[in-house]
Amino acid sequence: MKILMGTENPGKIEGARQAFAKYCTNFEIEGIAVDSEVGNQPFDEEILLGAKNRIKNLRKYAEENEIEVDYFIASEAGIINLLGDWIDINAAVVENSIGYQSVGISQGFPIPEKYMDEIKQSELR
């Protein structure tokens, strides 16, 4: 089974490898740097949009390079304003070869308001 993941981040690729290993025995994950088409520090709806854009750009990459892919994976971290608090979360999208998508949102941790101006000017590290 061939899997493309929209990042070259070794930690994210390893996390995906561990998740697939629970259900599959014969698979290969290749990390490809693709554009999220959102800012370096996504906010609110940009988080899920960025992950979905990475899937779209992975599909385009696979088509252009004539690569048969069983699953596409993308992950996007960002900050959401939830009930008046800023929360750092991660959105993940998994899409199969025929376009069925599954979306997951991680637990989050709060970002103190005093750091938000600086984060909005740069990005969370």
C-alpha positions as CSV (number, residue, x, y, z in Angstrom):
1,M,0.0,0.0,0.0
2,K,1.3,3.4,-1.0
3,I,0.7,6.5,1.3
4,L,1.7,10.0,0.6
5,M,1.9,12.5,3.5
6,G,1.9,16.3,2.9
7,T,5.0,17.0,5.0
8,E,8.7,16.1,5.3
9,N,8.5,16.4,9.1
10,P,10.0,13.1,10.5
11,G,7.9,13.2,13.7
12,K,4.6,13.6,11.8
13,I,5.6,10.8,9.3
14,E,6.5,8.5,12.2
15,G,3.1,9.2,13.9
16,A,1.3,8.3,10.7
17,R,3.4,5.2,10.4
18,Q,2.5,4.1,13.9
19,A,-1.2,4.7,13.3
20,F,-1.2,2.7,10.0
21,A,0.9,-0.1,11.6
22,K,-2.0,-0.9,14.0
23,Y,-4.2,-1.9,11.0
24,C,-1.9,-2.7,8.1
25,T,1.3,-4.8,7.7
26,N,2.5,-3.9,4.2
27,F,2.6,-0.2,3.5
28,E,5.0,2.6,2.6
29,I,4.7,6.3,3.6
30,E,6.5,8.9,1.6
31,G,6.6,12.5,2.9
32,I,6.2,15.2,0.3
33,A,6.4,18.9,1.1
34,V,3.3,20.5,-0.4
35,D,1.8,23.9,0.1
36,S,-1.1,24.4,2.5
37,E,-2.1,27.7,0.8
38,V,-2.7,29.3,4.2
39,G,-0.3,31.4,6.3
40,N,2.6,30.0,8.3
41,Q,0.4,30.4,11.4
42,P,-3.1,29.3,10.6
43,F,-6.0,30.6,12.6
44,D,-9.5,29.2,13.0
45,E,-10.9,27.8,9.7
46,E,-7.5,28.1,8.0
47,I,-6.4,25.0,10.1
48,L,-8.7,22.5,8.4
49,L,-8.5,24.4,5.1
50,G,-4.7,24.0,5.2
51,A,-4.9,20.3,5.7
52,K,-7.4,19.9,2.9
53,N,-5.3,22.0,0.6
54,R,-2.3,19.8,1.3
55,I,-4.4,16.7,0.3
56,K,-5.4,18.5,-2.9
57,N,-1.8,19.3,-3.7
58,L,-0.7,15.8,-2.9
59,R,-3.2,14.5,-5.4
60,K,-1.9,16.9,-8.0
61,Y,1.7,15.8,-7.2
62,A,0.8,12.1,-7.6
63,E,-1.0,12.8,-10.9
64,E,1.9,14.8,-12.3
65,N,4.4,12.1,-11.3
66,E,2.2,9.2,-12.2
67,I,2.3,7.7,-8.7
68,E,-0.5,5.3,-7.7
69,V,-1.5,6.2,-4.1
70,D,-3.9,4.4,-1.8
71,Y,-4.1,7.0,0.9
72,F,-3.2,10.7,1.2
73,I,-2.5,12.2,4.7
74,A,-2.2,15.8,5.8
75,S,-1.8,17.5,9.1
76,E,-2.1,21.2,9.9
77,A,-1.5,22.9,13.3
78,G,-3.0,26.2,14.2
79,I,-4.7,28.3,16.8
80,I,-8.5,28.6,17.2
81,N,-10.5,31.0,19.3
82,L,-12.8,28.8,21.2
83,L,-15.3,30.3,23.7
84,G,-13.0,33.3,24.2
85,D,-9.8,31.4,24.7
86,W,-7.0,30.8,22.2
87,I,-6.3,27.0,21.8
88,D,-3.5,25.3,19.8
89,I,-4.9,22.3,17.9
90,N,-4.0,20.1,15.0
91,A,-6.3,18.9,12.2
92,A,-5.6,15.8,10.3
93,V,-7.2,14.6,7.0
94,V,-6.9,11.1,5.5
95,E,-8.3,10.6,2.0
96,N,-8.4,7.3,0.1
97,S,-7.8,6.9,-3.6
98,I,-11.4,7.4,-4.6
99,G,-11.8,10.6,-2.5
100,Y,-13.4,9.5,0.8
101,Q,-12.1,11.7,3.5
102,S,-11.8,11.4,7.3
103,V,-11.1,14.4,9.4
104,G,-9.8,14.5,13.0
105,I,-9.1,17.3,15.4
106,S,-6.6,16.9,18.3
107,Q,-7.0,17.9,21.8
108,G,-5.6,21.4,22.4
109,F,-3.7,23.4,24.9
110,P,-4.4,27.1,25.8
111,I,-2.3,29.9,24.6
112,P,-2.1,32.8,27.1
113,E,-3.6,36.0,25.7
114,K,-0.3,37.9,26.5
115,Y,1.5,35.9,23.7
116,M,-1.1,36.3,21.0
117,D,0.1,39.6,19.5
118,E,3.6,38.1,19.1
119,I,2.2,34.9,17.6
120,K,-0.1,36.7,15.2
121,Q,3.0,38.6,13.9
122,S,5.1,35.4,13.5
123,E,4.1,31.9,14.3
124,L,3.9,29.5,17.2
125,R,7.1,27.5,17.7
